[in-house]
């Protein structure tokens, strides 16, 4: 378990490449991100912006092609495959976009919770965990006979067993009705309140509204951030590159800008602006 506000993950200049017919494609292009305990962070952005890729890197399911990632201050690239596997099992809860990919097909709902407890070396009341997501009546059902909403609620409950340091979920509410989505978001908030760092990739306005911090990706780059208090910032990466909000881009259609510093303030002007 983490303590509230403990820095769990720190990524600097994260790069990720994938093979494509036209050559290597950059899915992440120099992303800086910090994840702390006790907070829910929502990663948003259009399809293809890199959300799922960033989640996979943060969950230590993929090694980044470049940049630096630290877990509780420890450089992830220094870990062996065995150490990474142990770290994922003990300290990271993972909920895939398809919940069945996060569950053991041969185990019933109670068995899912008990198996995660064994893997994490913790004690848990499986029946209480199922009651928390209203699955008491489905305790002996296997994933194949559960509805999609029941599968998702079970996957989130299992991922949160033992309040891991990090819980990462890819679109956890996208296919859920309002009641199921509220249950899942309530459970995620409960885990955050226990000190877990919760990170979601989402298009769902309900999940975004439940987050403490919202990070927006655009074409593999972190383009903006705001917190629950609606303080909005844009991102300056380690090379000094500034990501303008989308509504500002039409002001600079040729991709060029004049930057001046005046009385401690930064001003941006179009090159043809007489100012």
N, C-alpha and C positions, 0 to 999 in steps of 0.2 A: 504494500500500500504506500502511496505517496503522501506527502504533506501538502496542504493547500498552498498553491502558488510556487511549488517546487518546479524548477525548469526540468522538464522531462526530455524534450528533444530540442535540438538546435541544428538547423540546416543552413549552410551558407553556400551560395552559388551552385545549387544543385542542378545537375544536368542529367538527362536521360535520353538515350538514343534507341530507335527501333529501326529494323531493316524494312525497307519499302522497295517496290519495283524500280523506283527512280533513284534509289540510293538511301543512305541513312537519314532518318527523320528525327528532328529534335522534338521530343514530347515535353521536356522541361528545359528551359533556357535561362539558367542562372537564378533560381528561386531561393530567396532567403525566408526562413520561417522559424518561429519559436513557439513551442507548445508547452504550456504550463499546467500543473495539476489544479484541480478544482474548477476548471472552466470548460465550457463547450465551445469549440471552434467549428464553424461551418465554412466549407470551401465551396464556392459557387463559380459559375461561369458556363458558357455555352458548351454543347457537346463538342468534343475534340479539343477542349482547352487545356487538358492535362490533369483534370481532377482525379480520375482513377489512378493514373500513373503516380501522382504525388502521394496518394494514399498508400499505394503499394510500397513506395520508397520509405515513407514514414513508419509503416508497419514492419519494416525490415524483411519484406517478402521479395524485394528486388534491391540489388546494390546499385546505387547511382553510377552513371558513367563518368561523372565528374563532380567536383565540389566536395564539401565536407559535412558529414552528419555525425552528431554526437548524441548519445543516449545517456542521460544523467552525467554529462561531462566526459564520458568515455567515447573515444573515437571508434565508430562502428567499423570502419575499414580495417581496424587492427584485430577484430574478432575472427576466430576460426569459424568454420561452418558449424561445428558442434556447439560452440558458444552462442552463435546466432540462433540456432534451433532451440537451445535451452532458454535463451532470453525471450524468444517469441512465445514459447510455451508457458513460462512462468509469469511474464510481466505484460503481455500484449494480448488484448482481446480483439478478435477480427470478425467482422460481419460482412460477408461478401454481398454483392448486389443481388445475387440469387441466394436466398437463405439456405437452400438445400446444400450449397457448396460449403456452408459453415457447420453443418450438422453431420453426425455419424448415422448413416442410413440404417444400420442394424440395431440401433439403440432406441428405446422408447424415450418419451419426454423426460421422465425422471432420470433415466440412465444418462441422458445428455448432460444434465446438471452434475450428477455424481462423477461422471468421467472427467469433466473439466476440473472438478475439485481435486480429483486424484492427480491430474497432470500438474496442477498448480501447488500441490502439497498443502491444501487447506481443508478445513472442515466446513461443511455447509449443510443447511437444512433444505434438502431438495424440494420438499413439499411447500415450504414457505416461499422458495424462489419461484415455483410455478404459480403459487397463489398471487404473487406480486404482478404477474402478467396474465392473470385470469385463465390459467390452463390446468387448474386442479382436476377438472373432469377429463382431461386428456393425458393424464400422467402415464398411462400405459400404451399410448398411441405412438407409433413410429412416424417419422417425417412424411412418408409416402401417403399417409391417410389424413394428414393435417391439411387444413386450408392454407392458402398463401399467407394470409394474415397471421394464422397460428404459427406457421413456420418462422415467420419473421420475429414474432414476439419471443419464441423459444430461442432463436439464434441470438438475439440481443441478451436475453436472460443468461444464456450459457456463457457468452463472451464476457459478461460482467461478473462472473463468479469470483469471489475473493477480492473484489475491488482491485483489479490490476492497475499498474502504473499508467497504462495507456489503453484506451478502447477506441478502435477505429471502425467506422461503419460506412459502407458505400451505398448511398441512396436508401437509408433504412426505413423511410416512410413513403416512398414514391408510390407504392402500389396499395397503400393501406387506406381504409375509410377513416373518418375523423375519430371515431372511438378508439380504434387500434393504434392510430398514429399518436393520439394523446397518451395512451398507455406506454408506448415505446419511448416517447419523449420524456414522460415522467420518470421512467426507469433510468434513462440516460442522465437526467438531472440528479437523480438519487445517487448514481455512481460518481458524478462530478462532486457532489456535496461530500462524498467520502474521500475525496482527494484525487480521484482518477482524472487524467487528462482525456477528454472526449473530443474526437475529431470526426466530422461528418463531411462527406461529399454529397451535395444535394441540389436539386432544382426546386424543392418543395418550400413554399413560403412559410408553411407551418414550422418546419425545422429551422429555417433561417430566423424566424421570430423567436425561437427558443434558445438561440445561441448567444453567448456572451461576446464573441468576436466573429466577424464575418470577413473572410479573405476571398477576394475575387481574382480568378485566373483568366487570362486572355492570351491565347496562342502560346501557351507554355510559360508565360511570364506572370508574376504576381503584380496585378495592376492597381489594386487598392485594398483598403482595410477600414473597417469601422467597428466600433464596439456598441454594446447595448445602450449606451448613453448617446448614440448617434454622432459621436465625434468621428469624422471621416478623415482618413489620411490616404495619401497615395504613397507609393513605394519608391525609395531611392536605394538601388542595390549597391553591392560592394565596389562596383566600378563607377559609381556616381550617376548611373542612368535613372532618369525619372520617368515613371509611368503616368501619363496623363489620363484622367477619367474619360470614358468614351464620349461623353457629351462635349468635351473640349476638342476632340480630334477634328471635327469639321472646320474649326478656326484655323487649322494649319494643314490644308489639303495637300500641299507639296512636301510635307514632312520636314520642314525647316522652321527654326524658331530662333529669335534673338533673345539671349538671356542676359539680363543686367541686374546688378546688385545696387540698390538705392536705399540708403539709410537703414541698412540691416534687413531689407526686404528684397526678395527675388521677384523680378518682373519678367514676363514672357511677352514678346511682341512678334507679330508676323514680320518677315523681312521687308515687306512693302509698306508697313505701317509707319507713317511719318514720325510717330512718337519715338 
